Amino acid sequence: MAFQILAEVAASVTDLKRDPMGTLREGHGKPVVILNRNEPAFYAVPAKLYEAMLEQLDDIKLEELVRSRMGEPTVAVDIDDLIADAGGAGV
């Protein structure tokens, strides 16, 4: 059976057990596919990349929200009035 590998670096579960951080370093900041019996078991993703992925997902969700609200009526507000109404919070 063929599998699509979505990473440039692959390592075995044994490699991961032997040297987890070294295995992740081999990816040079990119995901590393971990293979179990030559089949993709999971992807090890560095923290910075994972955080960037979550940010991108948040941006996509916000974009969808903005698009869904396009064409709705708008309301003019004054930022100073909003701050005053909130009791000057955060100032």
Salt bridges, closest charged atoms under 4 A:
GLU8 OE2 - LYS30 NZ 3.44
ASP15 OD1 - ARG18 NH1 3.18
GLU63 OE2 - ARG67 NH2 2.80
